[in-house]
């Protein structure tokens, strides 16, 4: 009768891996310290075989919040480019040049 379901920890493990894949050099020391602290806590939850579903969800939420709170260092543009806008601008510029060249040929 003392059986209980083990919570699924896959999402938490994926989030820990994501956090571990980030480069500390790209973020402010203060916000990076928060992420490091939450990774340690989340890792403890992940390794605990007696943890509850609520604890897994709380660790996931706390680590998510810490990652979302990361602040890029001033002057660091590598983290601010998240969309393909620059790639699209290059394509449009290339198409514009092609159309100008074709007009000159005519």
C-alpha positions in Angstrom: 0.0 0.0 0.0 3.0 2.3 0.3 3.5 2.4 -3.4 3.7 5.7 -5.1 4.3 6.9 -8.6 7.7 8.4 -9.4 7.5 11.8 -11.1 8.8 12.3 -14.6 12.0 14.3 -14.4 12.8 14.5 -18.1 11.8 18.1 -18.6 13.9 19.1 -15.5 16.9 17.2 -16.9 16.5 18.9 -20.3 16.3 22.3 -18.6 19.5 21.6 -16.5 21.3 20.5 -19.7 20.1 23.8 -21.4 21.4 25.8 -18.5 24.7 24.0 -18.5 25.1 24.7 -22.2 24.9 28.4 -21.7 28.1 30.5 -21.6 28.6 32.3 -18.3 30.8 34.9 -20.1 27.8 36.2 -22.0 25.8 37.2 -18.9 26.1 39.5 -15.9 27.7 37.9 -12.9 24.7 38.6 -10.7 22.1 36.9 -13.0 24.5 34.1 -13.8 24.9 33.4 -10.0 21.2 32.9 -9.7 21.2 30.4 -12.6 24.1 28.5 -11.0 22.3 28.3 -7.7 19.1 27.1 -9.3 21.0 24.4 -11.3 22.5 23.1 -8.1 19.1 22.9 -6.5 17.5 21.3 -9.6 20.3 18.8 -9.8 19.6 17.8 -6.2 15.9 17.3 -7.0 16.8 15.3 -10.1 19.1 13.0 -8.1 16.6 12.5 -5.3 14.7 9.2 -5.7 12.1 10.2 -3.1 11.2 13.6 -4.6 7.5 14.5 -5.2 5.9 15.7 -8.5 5.4 19.1 -6.8 9.1 19.4 -6.0 10.1 18.6 -9.6 7.7 21.2 -10.9 8.9 23.8 -8.4 12.5 23.1 -9.4 11.7 23.4 -13.1 9.8 26.7 -12.5 12.6 28.2 -10.5 15.3 27.3 -13.0 13.1 28.5 -15.9 12.6 31.8 -14.1 16.4 32.1 -13.4 17.2 31.4 -17.1 14.6 33.9 -18.3 16.2 36.5 -15.9 19.6 36.3 -17.4 20.9 39.7 -18.5 23.5 39.9 -21.3 26.6 41.8 -20.6 26.7 45.3 -22.0 28.0 45.3 -25.6 27.4 41.6 -26.1 25.3 41.2 -29.2 25.5 37.4 -29.4 22.6 36.7 -27.1 20.3 39.4 -28.4 20.0 38.0 -31.9 17.3 35.4 -31.5 15.4 35.7 -34.8 16.4 35.3 -38.4 15.9 39.0 -39.1 19.5 39.6 -40.2 19.3 36.7 -42.6 16.2 38.0 -44.1 17.7 41.5 -44.6 20.6 39.9 -46.4 18.3 38.0 -48.7 16.3 41.2 -49.5 19.4 43.2 -50.1 20.7 40.5 -52.5 17.4 40.5 -54.4 17.4 44.3 -54.7 20.9 44.2 -56.1 19.9 41.5 -58.6 16.9 43.5 -59.8 19.1 46.6 -60.2 21.6 44.6 -62.3 18.9 43.2 -64.5 17.6 46.7 -65.1 21.0 47.8 -66.2 21.3 44.9 -68.6 18.0 45.9 -70.3 
